Amino acid sequence: MAMLTQKHNKSECKSQMLPVRDALDILSGKWKLHIIIALSFGNRRFKEMQKEIEGITARMLSKELKELEMNEMIKRTVYDSQPVIIEYSLTQYGQSLNKVIEELHNWGTQHRRRIMRKSK
């Protein structure tokens, strides 16, 4: 009986881990959440994001934007103008991360306070 319970717990544990791993695969890396947060404040052009997201290189921003677009988090719009204007925006699917980002923000704020208290 104990083996059955242990096996059941392992499968439950695995079923909990898989969706989290999928989410982290899409959002992994140092910059993706920064990009999503920047776009949550409105549409941005490439250079605007590069200036806003301190420390990101043009090459890395380009790579991350492509991955986020591939995963339907952001939309790339090319305007037929002279010169050509390219703008990035969050998709509705990308906006579905708002609650997750808000919770990460809240947890990070509490964690920072906790750690800062210890270091004083």
Biopython code that builds the backbone (N, CA, C, O; Angstrom):
import numpy as np
from Bio.PDB.StructureBuilder import StructureBuilder

atoms = [
    (1, "MET", "N", (0.811, -1.189, 0.000)),
    (1, "MET", "CA", (0.000, 0.000, 0.000)),
    (1, "MET", "C", (0.860, 1.261, 0.000)),
    (1, "MET", "O", (0.533, 2.229, -0.687)),
    (2, "ALA", "N", (1.945, 1.263, 0.754)),
    (2, "ALA", "CA", (2.829, 2.430, 0.816)),
    (2, "ALA", "C", (3.467, 2.682, -0.551)),
    (2, "ALA", "O", (3.665, 3.835, -0.934)),
    (3, "MET", "N", (3.789, 1.626, -1.284)),
    (3, "MET", "CA", (4.393, 1.784, -2.609)),
    (3, "MET", "C", (3.415, 2.445, -3.572)),
    (3, "MET", "O", (3.809, 3.290, -4.377)),
    (4, "LEU", "N", (2.174, 2.073, -3.496)),
    (4, "LEU", "CA", (1.163, 2.660, -4.368)),
    (4, "LEU", "C", (1.027, 4.160, -4.092)),
    (4, "LEU", "O", (0.938, 4.959, -5.024)),
    (5, "THR", "N", (1.010, 4.535, -2.820)),
    (5, "THR", "CA", (0.908, 5.946, -2.445)),
    (5, "THR", "C", (2.135, 6.715, -2.911)),
    (5, "THR", "O", (2.017, 7.820, -3.439)),
    (6, "GLN", "N", (3.308, 6.133, -2.715)),
    (6, "GLN", "CA", (4.540, 6.795, -3.129)),
    (6, "GLN", "C", (4.565, 6.973, -4.649)),
    (6, "GLN", "O", (4.965, 8.027, -5.146)),
    (7, "LYS", "N", (4.140, 5.949, -5.383)),
    (7, "LYS", "CA", (4.106, 6.029, -6.839)),
    (7, "LYS", "C", (3.105, 7.088, -7.282)),
    (7, "LYS", "O", (3.368, 7.850, -8.213)),
    (8, "HIS", "N", (1.971, 7.133, -6.618)),
    (8, "HIS", "CA", (0.944, 8.133, -6.936)),
    (8, "HIS", "C", (1.493, 9.539, -6.686)),
    (8, "HIS", "O", (1.262, 10.440, -7.493)),
    (9, "ASN", "N", (2.210, 9.737, -5.590)),
    (9, "ASN", "CA", (2.794, 11.039, -5.276)),
    (9, "ASN", "C", (3.831, 11.443, -6.315)),
    (9, "ASN", "O", (3.927, 12.619, -6.667)),
    (10, "LYS", "N", (4.605, 10.484, -6.808)),
    (10, "LYS", "CA", (5.605, 10.788, -7.834)),
    (10, "LYS", "C", (4.932, 11.244, -9.119)),
    (10, "LYS", "O", (5.395, 12.188, -9.760)),
    (11, "SER", "N", (3.849, 10.586, -9.500)),
    (11, "SER", "CA", (3.172, 10.994, -10.729)),
    (11, "SER", "C", (2.482, 12.342, -10.549)),
    (11, "SER", "O", (2.433, 13.149, -11.477)),
    (12, "GLU", "N", (1.952, 12.584, -9.356)),
    (12, "GLU", "CA", (1.353, 13.896, -9.073)),
    (12, "GLU", "C", (2.418, 14.982, -9.128)),
    (12, "GLU", "O", (2.206, 16.055, -9.693)),
    (13, "CYS", "N", (3.544, 14.688, -8.541)),
    (13, "CYS", "CA", (4.650, 15.636, -8.520)),
    (13, "CYS", "C", (5.091, 15.957, -9.952)),
    (13, "CYS", "O", (5.298, 17.118, -10.306)),
    (14, "LYS", "N", (5.229, 14.920, -10.756)),
    (14, "LYS", "CA", (5.653, 15.114, -12.145)),
    (14, "LYS", "C", (4.611, 15.922, -12.920)),
    (14, "LYS", "O", (4.965, 16.787, -13.721)),
    (15, "SER", "N", (3.331, 15.641, -12.683)),
    (15, "SER", "CA", (2.284, 16.373, -13.396)),
    (15, "SER", "C", (2.254, 17.846, -12.971)),
    (15, "SER", "O", (1.799, 18.698, -13.734)),
    (16, "GLN", "N", (2.727, 18.145, -11.779)),
    (16, "GLN", "CA", (2.841, 19.537, -11.330)),
    (16, "GLN", "C", (4.064, 20.213, -11.962)),
    (16, "GLN", "O", (4.025, 21.399, -12.289)),
    (17, "MET", "N", (5.136, 19.455, -12.128)),
    (17, "MET", "CA", (6.383, 20.016, -12.650)),
    (17, "MET", "C", (6.335, 20.320, -14.142)),
    (17, "MET", "O", (6.899, 21.324, -14.576)),
    (18, "LEU", "N", (5.687, 19.493, -14.927)),
    (18, "LEU", "CA", (5.722, 19.647, -16.388)),
    (18, "LEU", "C", (5.206, 21.002, -16.875)),
    (18, "LEU", "O", (5.892, 21.647, -17.669)),
    (19, "PRO", "N", (4.041, 21.460, -16.442)),
    (19, "PRO", "CA", (3.576, 22.770, -16.909)),
    (19, "PRO", "C", (4.492, 23.917, -16.465)),
    (19, "PRO", "O", (4.683, 24.888, -17.197)),
    (20, "VAL", "N", (5.055, 23.790, -15.256)),
    (20, "VAL", "CA", (5.971, 24.826, -14.770)),
    (20, "VAL", "C", (7.227, 24.836, -15.624)),
    (20, "VAL", "O", (7.731, 25.903, -15.976)),
    (21, "ARG", "N", (7.730, 23.670, -15.957)),
    (21, "ARG", "CA", (8.911, 23.587, -16.830)),
    (21, "ARG", "C", (8.609, 24.194, -18.193)),
    (21, "ARG", "O", (9.440, 24.914, -18.748)),
    (22, "ASP", "N", (7.431, 23.913, -18.737)),
    (22, "ASP", "CA", (7.048, 24.500, -20.028)),
    (22, "ASP", "C", (7.043, 26.021, -19.952)),
    (22, "ASP", "O", (7.553, 26.694, -20.848)),
    (23, "ALA", "N", (6.464, 26.563, -18.878)),
    (23, "ALA", "CA", (6.405, 28.020, -18.710)),
    (23, "ALA", "C", (7.807, 28.603, -18.589)),
    (23, "ALA", "O", (8.127, 29.614, -19.214)),
    (24, "LEU", "N", (8.635, 27.959, -17.780)),
    (24, "LEU", "CA", (9.999, 28.466, -17.598)),
    (24, "LEU", "C", (10.825, 28.350, -18.872)),
    (24, "LEU", "O", (11.693, 29.188, -19.118)),
    (25, "ASP", "N", (10.577, 27.337, -19.680)),
    (25, "ASP", "CA", (11.276, 27.215, -20.965)),
    (25, "ASP", "C", (10.983, 28.423, -21.853)),
    (25, "ASP", "O", (11.880, 28.938, -22.520)),
    (26, "ILE", "N", (9.744, 28.870, -21.861)),
    (26, "ILE", "CA", (9.355, 30.011, -22.692)),
    (26, "ILE", "C", (9.902, 31.311, -22.119)),
    (26, "ILE", "O", (10.307, 32.192, -22.878)),
    (27, "LEU", "N", (9.922, 31.450, -20.808)),
    (27, "LEU", "CA", (10.304, 32.697, -20.163)),
    (27, "LEU", "C", (11.737, 32.709, -19.645)),
    (27, "LEU", "O", (12.167, 33.681, -19.024)),
    (28, "SER", "N", (12.474, 31.633, -19.899)),
    (28, "SER", "CA", (13.812, 31.518, -19.330)),
    (28, "SER", "C", (14.772, 32.543, -19.902)),
    (28, "SER", "O", (14.544, 33.125, -20.962)),
    (29, "GLY", "N", (15.831, 32.740, -19.180)),
    (29, "GLY", "CA", (16.854, 33.682, -19.598)),
    (29, "GLY", "C", (16.723, 34.981, -18.835)),
    (29, "GLY", "O", (15.753, 35.218, -18.115)),
    (30, "LYS", "N", (17.708, 35.794, -19.011)),
    (30, "LYS", "CA", (17.817, 37.031, -18.252)),
    (30, "LYS", "C", (16.884, 38.129, -18.755)),
    (30, "LYS", "O", (16.552, 39.041, -17.997)),
    (31, "TRP", "N", (16.450, 38.064, -20.025)),
    (31, "TRP", "CA", (15.839, 39.227, -20.652)),
    (31, "TRP", "C", (14.366, 39.123, -21.020)),
    (31, "TRP", "O", (13.716, 40.156, -21.177)),
    (32, "LYS", "N", (13.822, 37.947, -21.162)),
    (32, "LYS", "CA", (12.457, 37.827, -21.685)),
    (32, "LYS", "C", (11.428, 38.548, -20.825)),
    (32, "LYS", "O", (10.569, 39.256, -21.351)),
    (33, "LEU", "N", (11.502, 38.378, -19.527)),
    (33, "LEU", "CA", (10.538, 39.059, -18.664)),
    (33, "LEU", "C", (10.734, 40.575, -18.706)),
    (33, "LEU", "O", (9.765, 41.328, -18.607)),
    (34, "HIS", "N", (11.976, 41.022, -18.852)),
    (34, "HIS", "CA", (12.231, 42.458, -18.990)),
    (34, "HIS", "C", (11.530, 43.002, -20.242)),
    (34, "HIS", "O", (10.919, 44.070, -20.210)),
    (35, "ILE", "N", (11.627, 42.263, -21.319)),
    (35, "ILE", "CA", (10.994, 42.678, -22.580)),
    (35, "ILE", "C", (9.473, 42.711, -22.420)),
    (35, "ILE", "O", (8.822, 43.670, -22.833)),
    (36, "ILE", "N", (8.915, 41.672, -21.826)),
    (36, "ILE", "CA", (7.465, 41.598, -21.629)),
    (36, "ILE", "C", (7.000, 42.750, -20.736)),
    (36, "ILE", "O", (5.972, 43.368, -21.013)),
    (37, "ILE", "N", (7.734, 43.038, -19.687)),
    (37, "ILE", "CA", (7.363, 44.144, -18.799)),
    (37, "ILE", "C", (7.429, 45.470, -19.548)),
    (37, "ILE", "O", (6.523, 46.293, -19.424)),
    (38, "ALA", "N", (8.487, 45.686, -20.321)),
    (38, "ALA", "CA", (8.599, 46.930, -21.094)),
    (38, "ALA", "C", (7.407, 47.079, -22.033)),
    (38, "ALA", "O", (6.838, 48.165, -22.146)),
    (39, "LEU", "N", (7.028, 46.001, -22.702)),
    (39, "LEU", "CA", (5.912, 46.063, -23.646)),
    (39, "LEU", "C", (4.560, 46.167, -22.945)),
    (39, "LEU", "O", (3.575, 46.578, -23.558)),
    (40, "SER", "N", (4.505, 45.802, -21.674)),
    (40, "SER", "CA", (3.239, 45.942, -20.938)),
    (40, "SER", "C", (2.903, 47.419, -20.704)),
    (40, "SER", "O", (1.764, 47.754, -20.376)),
    (41, "PHE", "N", (3.891, 48.294, -20.873)),
    (41, "PHE", "CA", (3.661, 49.735, -20.735)),
    (41, "PHE", "C", (3.378, 50.391, -22.075)),
    (41, "PHE", "O", (3.259, 51.613, -22.163)),
    (42, "GLY", "N", (3.269, 49.571, -23.128)),
    (42, "GLY", "CA", (2.928, 50.114, -24.438)),
    (42, "GLY", "C", (3.874, 49.604, -25.516)),
    (42, "GLY", "O", (4.934, 49.046, -25.231)),
    (43, "ASN", "N", (3.464, 49.810, -26.749)),
    (43, "ASN", "CA", (4.254, 49.365, -27.889)),
    (43, "ASN", "C", (5.610, 50.062, -27.898)),
    (43, "ASN", "O", (5.740, 51.212, -27.478)),
    (44, "ARG", "N", (6.615, 49.342, -28.384)),
    (44, "ARG", "CA", (7.976, 49.877, -28.424)),
    (44, "ARG", "C", (8.638, 49.517, -29.742)),
    (44, "ARG", "O", (8.350, 48.489, -30.356)),
    (45, "ARG", "N", (9.532, 50.399, -30.152)),
    (45, "ARG", "CA", (10.415, 50.093, -31.263)),
    (45, "ARG", "C", (11.687, 49.484, -30.691)),
    (45, "ARG", "O", (11.951, 49.582, -29.492)),
    (46, "PHE", "N", (12.465, 48.860, -31.553)),
    (46, "PHE", "CA", (13.651, 48.122, -31.130)),
    (46, "PHE", "C", (14.585, 48.998, -30.295)),
    (46, "PHE", "O", (14.952, 48.629, -29.180)),
    (47, "LYS", "N", (14.963, 50.139, -30.825)),
    (47, "LYS", "CA", (15.925, 51.023, -30.136)),
    (47, "LYS", "C", (15.369, 51.529, -28.806)),
    (47, "LYS", "O", (16.122, 51.718, -27.851)),
    (48, "GLU", "N", (14.067, 51.749, -28.742)),
    (48, "GLU", "CA", (13.450, 52.185, -27.484)),
    (48, "GLU", "C", (13.635, 51.112, -26.410)),
    (48, "GLU", "O", (13.978, 51.412, -25.267)),
    (49, "MET", "N", (13.401, 49.859, -26.799)),
    (49, "MET", "CA", (13.558, 48.768, -25.834)),
    (49, "MET", "C", (15.014, 48.614, -25.424)),
    (49, "MET", "O", (15.320, 48.388, -24.253)),
    (50, "GLN", "N", (15.903, 48.738, -26.395)),
    (50, "GLN", "CA", (17.315, 48.582, -26.087)),
    (50, "GLN", "C", (17.774, 49.644, -25.082)),
    (50, "GLN", "O", (18.596, 49.357, -24.212)),
    (51, "LYS", "N", (17.254, 50.853, -25.194)),
    (51, "LYS", "CA", (17.589, 51.911, -24.237)),
    (51, "LYS", "C", (16.949, 51.659, -22.876)),
    (51, "LYS", "O", (17.571, 51.903, -21.842)),
    (52, "GLU", "N", (15.716, 51.175, -22.871)),
    (52, "GLU", "CA", (14.984, 50.939, -21.627)),
    (52, "GLU", "C", (15.524, 49.772, -20.825)),
    (52, "GLU", "O", (15.571, 49.821, -19.596)),
    (53, "ILE", "N", (15.932, 48.720, -21.522)),
    (53, "ILE", "CA", (16.385, 47.500, -20.848)),
    (53, "ILE", "C", (17.902, 47.580, -20.722)),
    (53, "ILE", "O", (18.646, 47.170, -21.613)),
    (54, "GLU", "N", (18.325, 48.110, -19.614)),
    (54, "GLU", "CA", (19.733, 48.373, -19.381)),
    (54, "GLU", "C", (20.574, 47.096, -19.441)),
    (54, "GLU", "O", (20.286, 46.118, -18.751)),
    (55, "GLY", "N", (21.607, 47.119, -20.270)),
    (55, "GLY", "CA", (22.545, 46.003, -20.341)),
    (55, "GLY", "C", (22.296, 45.016, -21.466)),
    (55, "GLY", "O", (23.152, 44.170, -21.725)),
    (56, "ILE", "N", (21.164, 45.089, -22.140)),
    (56, "ILE", "CA", (20.886, 44.123, -23.210)),
    (56, "ILE", "C", (21.570, 44.591, -24.500)),
    (56, "ILE", "O", (21.546, 45.774, -24.837)),
    (57, "THR", "N", (22.169, 43.652, -25.201)),
    (57, "THR", "CA", (22.802, 43.978, -26.480)),
    (57, "THR", "C", (21.763, 43.882, -27.589)),
    (57, "THR", "O", (20.718, 43.252, -27.424)),
    (58, "ALA", "N", (22.058, 44.507, -28.710)),
    (58, "ALA", "CA", (21.148, 44.457, -29.862)),
    (58, "ALA", "C", (20.963, 43.015, -30.327)),
    (58, "ALA", "O", (19.856, 42.602, -30.674)),
    (59, "ARG", "N", (22.040, 42.266, -30.329)),
    (59, "ARG", "CA", (21.974, 40.865, -30.773)),
    (59, "ARG", "C", (21.062, 40.038, -29.864)),
    (59, "ARG", "O", (20.239, 39.257, -30.341)),
    (60, "MET", "N", (21.217, 40.219, -28.550)),
    (60, "MET", "CA", (20.400, 39.462, -27.592)),
    (60, "MET", "C", (18.946, 39.897, -27.666)),
    (60, "MET", "O", (18.050, 39.054, -27.610)),
    (61, "LEU", "N", (18.694, 41.192, -27.791)),
    (61, "LEU", "CA", (17.324, 41.681, -27.902)),
    (61, "LEU", "C", (16.653, 41.092, -29.133)),
    (61, "LEU", "O", (15.502, 40.661, -29.073)),
    (62, "SER", "N", (17.366, 41.074, -30.237)),
    (62, "SER", "CA", (16.824, 40.506, -31.474)),
    (62, "SER", "C", (16.482, 39.029, -31.295)),
    (62, "SER", "O", (15.414, 38.580, -31.710)),
    (63, "LYS", "N", (17.388, 38.279, -30.677)),
    (63, "LYS", "CA", (17.168, 36.845, -30.435)),
    (63, "LYS", "C", (15.948, 36.621, -29.546)),
    (63, "LYS", "O", (15.100, 35.781, -29.849)),
    (64, "GLU", "N", (15.859, 37.377, -28.446)),
    (64, "GLU", "CA", (14.761, 37.203, -27.505)),
    (64, "GLU", "C", (13.428, 37.611, -28.129)),
    (64, "GLU", "O", (12.411, 36.954, -27.901)),
    (65, "LEU", "N", (13.425, 38.684, -28.910)),
    (65, "LEU", "CA", (12.190, 39.109, -29.581)),
    (65, "LEU", "C", (11.698, 38.023, -30.535)),
    (65, "LEU", "O", (10.499, 37.755, -30.602)),
    (66, "LYS", "N", (12.609, 37.401, -31.267)),
    (66, "LYS", "CA", (12.223, 36.327, -32.195)),
    (66, "LYS", "C", (11.603, 35.162, -31.442)),
    (66, "LYS", "O", (10.594, 34.605, -31.874)),
    (67, "GLU", "N", (12.205, 34.793, -30.316)),
    (67, "GLU", "CA", (11.671, 33.672, -29.531)),
    (67, "GLU", "C", (10.304, 34.009, -28.933)),
    (67, "GLU", "O", (9.400, 33.173, -28.932)),
    (68, "LEU", "N", (10.157, 35.213, -28.437)),
    (68, "LEU", "CA", (8.865, 35.617, -27.870)),
    (68, "LEU", "C", (7.792, 35.686, -28.949)),
    (68, "LEU", "O", (6.637, 35.341, -28.704)),
    (69, "GLU", "N", (8.170, 36.128, -30.132)),
    (69, "GLU", "CA", (7.219, 36.164, -31.247)),
    (69, "GLU", "C", (6.835, 34.748, -31.669)),
    (69, "GLU", "O", (5.665, 34.470, -31.933)),
    (70, "MET", "N", (7.817, 33.858, -31.731)),
    (70, "MET", "CA", (7.563, 32.468, -32.092)),
    (70, "MET", "C", (6.588, 31.808, -31.106)),
    (70, "MET", "O", (5.778, 30.966, -31.493)),
    (71, "ASN", "N", (6.677, 32.199, -29.837)),
    (71, "ASN", "CA", (5.797, 31.641, -28.802)),
    (71, "ASN", "C", (4.527, 32.459, -28.606)),
    (71, "ASN", "O", (3.804, 32.265, -27.629)),
    (72, "GLU", "N", (4.257, 33.372, -29.533)),
    (72, "GLU", "CA", (3.021, 34.154, -29.589)),
    (72, "GLU", "C", (2.816, 35.077, -28.391)),
    (72, "GLU", "O", (1.686, 35.432, -28.057)),
    (73, "MET", "N", (3.914, 35.460, -27.750)),
    (73, "MET", "CA", (3.843, 36.401, -26.631)),
    (73, "MET", "C", (3.817, 37.841, -27.125)),
    (73, "MET", "O", (3.184, 38.705, -26.518)),
    (74, "ILE", "N", (4.506, 38.088, -28.225)),
    (74, "ILE", "CA", (4.567, 39.443, -28.762)),
    (74, "ILE", "C", (4.233, 39.422, -30.246)),
    (74, "ILE", "O", (4.252, 38.378, -30.898)),
    (75, "LYS", "N", (3.928, 40.599, -30.752)),
    (75, "LYS", "CA", (3.614, 40.764, -32.171)),
    (75, "LYS", "C", (4.573, 41.796, -32.747)),
    (75, "LYS", "O", (4.837, 42.828, -32.128)),
    (76, "ARG", "N", (5.080, 41.514, -33.912)),
    (76, "ARG", "CA", (5.972, 42.429, -34.638)),
    (76, "ARG", "C", (5.162, 43.017, -35.789)),
    (76, "ARG", "O", (4.648, 42.282, -36.633)),
    (77, "THR", "N", (5.051, 44.332, -35.821)),
    (77, "THR", "CA", (4.289, 45.006, -36.869)),
    (77, "THR", "C", (5.243, 45.870, -37.682)),
    (77, "THR", "O", (5.976, 46.695, -37.137)),
    (78, "VAL", "N", (5.219, 45.666, -38.994)),
    (78, "VAL", "CA", (6.041, 46.457, -39.906)),
    (78, "VAL", "C", (5.126, 47.444, -40.612)),
    (78, "VAL", "O", (4.185, 47.046, -41.299)),
    (79, "TYR", "N", (5.403, 48.733, -40.444)),
    (79, "TYR", "CA", (4.609, 49.779, -41.080)),
    (79, "TYR", "C", (5.250, 50.168, -42.402)),
    (79, "TYR", "O", (6.460, 50.376, -42.489)),
    (80, "ASP", "N", (4.416, 50.260, -43.422)),
    (80, "ASP", "CA", (4.887, 50.630, -44.755)),
    (80, "ASP", "C", (5.060, 52.146, -44.810)),
    (80, "ASP", "O", (4.182, 52.875, -45.272)),
    (81, "SER", "N", (6.193, 52.589, -44.337)),
    (81, "SER", "CA", (6.475, 54.018, -44.305)),
    (81, "SER", "C", (7.920, 54.224, -44.756)),
    (81, "SER", "O", (8.661, 53.268, -44.983)),
    (82, "GLN", "N", (8.291, 55.460, -44.875)),
    (82, "GLN", "CA", (9.655, 55.775, -45.265)),
    (82, "GLN", "C", (10.272, 56.633, -44.175)),
    (82, "GLN", "O", (9.828, 57.773, -44.034)),
    (83, "PRO", "N", (11.221, 56.214, -43.414)),
    (83, "PRO", "CA", (11.783, 54.859, -43.376)),
    (83, "PRO", "C", (10.799, 53.864, -42.761)),
    (83, "PRO", "O", (9.834, 54.247, -42.101)),
    (84, "VAL", "N", (11.064, 52.599, -42.990)),
    (84, "VAL", "CA", (10.213, 51.532, -42.459)),
    (84, "VAL", "C", (10.254, 51.573, -40.931)),
    (84, "VAL", "O", (11.324, 51.685, -40.333)),
    (85, "ILE", "N", (9.094, 51.482, -40.316)),
    (85, "ILE", "CA", (8.997, 51.461, -38.852)),
    (85, "ILE", "C", (8.546, 50.067, -38.426)),
    (85, "ILE", "O", (7.582, 49.518, -38.960)),
    (86, "ILE", "N", (9.257, 49.515, -37.461)),
    (86, "ILE", "CA", (8.905, 48.206, -36.895)),
    (86, "ILE", "C", (8.598, 48.430, -35.425)),
    (86, "ILE", "O", (9.377, 49.035, -34.689)),
    (87, "GLU", "N", (7.450, 47.930, -35.023)),
    (87, "GLU", "CA", (6.995, 48.121, -33.648)),
    (87, "GLU", "C", (6.632, 46.766, -33.045)),
    (87, "GLU", "O", (6.124, 45.878, -33.730)),
    (88, "TYR", "N", (6.900, 46.632, -31.768)),
    (88, "TYR", "CA", (6.587, 45.398, -31.045)),
    (88, "TYR", "C", (5.507, 45.691, -30.014)),
    (88, "TYR", "O", (5.478, 46.761, -29.405)),
    (89, "SER", "N", (4.621, 44.720, -29.833)),
    (89, "SER", "CA", (3.549, 44.858, -28.849)),
    (89, "SER", "C", (3.277, 43.501, -28.221)),
    (89, "SER", "O", (3.598, 42.458, -28.791)),
    (90, "LEU", "N", (2.680, 43.534, -27.039)),
    (90, "LEU", "CA", (2.253, 42.296, -26.387)),
    (90, "LEU", "C", (0.984, 41.795, -27.054)),
    (90, "LEU", "O", (0.089, 42.580, -27.366)),
    (91, "THR", "N", (0.907, 40.521, -27.268)),
    (91, "THR", "CA", (-0.337, 39.927, -27.749)),
    (91, "THR", "C", (-1.259, 39.747, -26.551)),
    (91, "THR", "O", (-0.850, 39.928, -25.404)),
    (92, "GLN", "N", (-2.489, 39.393, -26.827)),
    (92, "GLN", "CA", (-3.424, 39.097, -25.736)),
    (92, "GLN", "C", (-2.892, 37.919, -24.917)),
    (92, "GLN", "O", (-3.028, 37.882, -23.694)),
    (93, "TYR", "N", (-2.286, 36.963, -25.615)),
    (93, "TYR", "CA", (-1.688, 35.808, -24.938)),
    (93, "TYR", "C", (-0.542, 36.258, -24.032)),
    (93, "TYR", "O", (-0.416, 35.779, -22.905)),
    (94, "GLY", "N", (0.282, 37.165, -24.517)),
    (94, "GLY", "CA", (1.367, 37.712, -23.709)),
    (94, "GLY", "C", (0.848, 38.456, -22.489)),
    (94, "GLY", "O", (1.456, 38.413, -21.420)),
    (95, "GLN", "N", (-0.279, 39.138, -22.654)),
    (95, "GLN", "CA", (-0.892, 39.865, -21.543)),
    (95, "GLN", "C", (-1.420, 38.929, -20.459)),
    (95, "GLN", "O", (-1.642, 39.345, -19.322)),
    (96, "SER", "N", (-1.618, 37.665, -20.820)),
    (96, "SER", "CA", (-2.098, 36.703, -19.826)),
    (96, "SER", "C", (-1.047, 36.458, -18.735)),
    (96, "SER", "O", (-1.348, 35.823, -17.724)),
    (97, "LEU", "N", (0.171, 36.949, -18.927)),
    (97, "LEU", "CA", (1.217, 36.824, -17.911)),
    (97, "LEU", "C", (1.168, 37.932, -16.865)),
    (97, "LEU", "O", (1.937, 37.908, -15.903)),
    (98, "ASN", "N", (0.282, 38.893, -17.039)),
    (98, "ASN", "CA", (0.231, 40.037, -16.121)),
    (98, "ASN", "C", (0.120, 39.617, -14.656)),
    (98, "ASN", "O", (0.828, 40.154, -13.805)),
    (99, "LYS", "N", (-0.753, 38.672, -14.356)),
    (99, "LYS", "CA", (-0.922, 38.229, -12.966)),
    (99, "LYS", "C", (0.352, 37.557, -12.450)),
    (99, "LYS", "O", (0.743, 37.756, -11.300)),
    (100, "VAL", "N", (0.985, 36.769, -13.296)),
    (100, "VAL", "CA", (2.221, 36.079, -12.912)),
    (100, "VAL", "C", (3.308, 37.108, -12.613)),
    (100, "VAL", "O", (4.014, 36.998, -11.610)),
    (101, "ILE", "N", (3.441, 38.105, -13.481)),
    (101, "ILE", "CA", (4.460, 39.141, -13.299)),
    (101, "ILE", "C", (4.168, 39.959, -12.047)),
    (101, "ILE", "O", (5.086, 40.316, -11.309)),
    (102, "GLU", "N", (2.909, 40.253, -11.809)),
    (102, "GLU", "CA", (2.541, 41.000, -10.602)),
    (102, "GLU", "C", (2.908, 40.214, -9.348)),
    (102, "GLU", "O", (3.419, 40.781, -8.382)),
    (103, "GLU", "N", (2.646, 38.906, -9.366)),
    (103, "GLU", "CA", (3.002, 38.072, -8.210)),
    (103, "GLU", "C", (4.522, 37.990, -8.040)),
    (103, "GLU", "O", (5.016, 38.033, -6.913)),
    (104, "LEU", "N", (5.265, 37.874, -9.135)),
    (104, "LEU", "CA", (6.731, 37.876, -9.053)),
    (104, "LEU", "C", (7.227, 39.203, -8.489)),
    (104, "LEU", "O", (8.149, 39.230, -7.674)),
    (105, "HIS", "N", (6.619, 40.296, -8.921)),
    (105, "HIS", "CA", (6.975, 41.619, -8.412)),
    (105, "HIS", "C", (6.741, 41.698, -6.904)),
    (105, "HIS", "O", (7.605, 42.159, -6.158)),
    (106, "ASN", "N", (5.577, 41.250, -6.466)),
    (106, "ASN", "CA", (5.252, 41.286, -5.034)),
    (106, "ASN", "C", (6.214, 40.424, -4.228)),
    (106, "ASN", "O", (6.715, 40.849, -3.187)),
    (107, "TRP", "N", (6.468, 39.217, -4.711)),
    (107, "TRP", "CA", (7.379, 38.326, -4.000)),
    (107, "TRP", "C", (8.785, 38.915, -3.975)),
    (107, "TRP", "O", (9.452, 38.884, -2.941)),
    (108, "GLY", "N", (9.237, 39.449, -5.104)),
    (108, "GLY", "CA", (10.570, 40.042, -5.181)),
    (108, "GLY", "C", (10.732, 41.230, -4.251)),
    (108, "GLY", "O", (11.789, 41.413, -3.647)),
    (109, "THR", "N", (9.682, 42.038, -4.135)),
    (109, "THR", "CA", (9.715, 43.189, -3.226)),
    (109, "THR", "C", (9.856, 42.707, -1.782)),
    (109, "THR", "O", (10.668, 43.238, -1.024)),
    (110, "GLN", "N", (9.070, 41.707, -1.405)),
    (110, "GLN", "CA", (9.147, 41.160, -0.042)),
    (110, "GLN", "C", (10.506, 40.524, 0.210)),
    (110, "GLN", "O", (11.087, 40.698, 1.281)),
    (111, "HIS", "N", (11.006, 39.799, -0.758)),
    (111, "HIS", "CA", (12.303, 39.129, -0.617)),
    (111, "HIS", "C", (13.419, 40.155, -0.449)),
    (111, "HIS", "O", (14.296, 39.995, 0.400)),
    (112, "ARG", "N", (13.380, 41.212, -1.262)),
    (112, "ARG", "CA", (14.405, 42.258, -1.180)),
    (112, "ARG", "C", (14.392, 42.886, 0.226)),
    (112, "ARG", "O", (15.448, 43.090, 0.825)),
    (113, "ARG", "N", (13.202, 43.187, 0.742)),
    (113, "ARG", "CA", (13.100, 43.763, 2.094)),
    (113, "ARG", "C", (13.681, 42.813, 3.139)),
    (113, "ARG", "O", (14.413, 43.225, 4.039)),
    (114, "ARG", "N", (13.340, 41.541, 2.998)),
    (114, "ARG", "CA", (13.814, 40.532, 3.961)),
    (114, "ARG", "C", (15.327, 40.446, 3.955)),
    (114, "ARG", "O", (15.953, 40.431, 5.015)),
    (115, "ILE", "N", (15.917, 40.390, 2.781)),
    (115, "ILE", "CA", (17.361, 40.265, 2.655)),
    (115, "ILE", "C", (18.066, 41.541, 3.108)),
    (115, "ILE", "O", (19.119, 41.485, 3.742)),
    (116, "MET", "N", (17.471, 42.703, 2.775)),
    (116, "MET", "CA", (18.079, 43.977, 3.169)),
    (116, "MET", "C", (18.075, 44.128, 4.693)),
    (116, "MET", "O", (19.012, 44.688, 5.261)),
    (117, "ARG", "N", (17.031, 43.633, 5.352)),
    (117, "ARG", "CA", (16.978, 43.678, 6.825)),
    (117, "ARG", "C", (18.106, 42.852, 7.417)),
    (117, "ARG", "O", (18.726, 43.260, 8.399)),
    (118, "LYS", "N", (18.376, 41.699, 6.831)),
    (118, "LYS", "CA", (19.421, 40.814, 7.345)),
    (118, "LYS", "C", (20.804, 41.411, 7.168)),
    (118, "LYS", "O", (21.703, 41.159, 7.971)),
    (119, "SER", "N", (20.976, 42.199, 6.120)),
    (119, "SER", "CA", (22.313, 42.720, 5.829)),
    (119, "SER", "C", (22.650, 43.976, 6.633)),
    (119, "SER", "O", (23.775, 44.471, 6.574)),
    (120, "LYS", "N", (21.670, 44.490, 7.386)),
    (120, "LYS", "CA", (21.928, 45.704, 8.202)),
    (120, "LYS", "C", (22.453, 45.364, 9.555)),
    (120, "LYS", "O", (22.719, 46.259, 10.357)),
]
sb = StructureBuilder()
sb.init_structure("model")
sb.init_model(0)
sb.init_chain("A")
sb.init_seg("    ")
for serial, (resi, resn, name, xyz) in enumerate(atoms, 1):
    if name == "N":
        sb.init_residue(resn, " ", resi, " ")
    sb.init_atom(name, np.array(xyz, "f"), 0.0, 1.0, " ", f" {name:<3s}", serial, name[0])
structure = sb.get_structure()
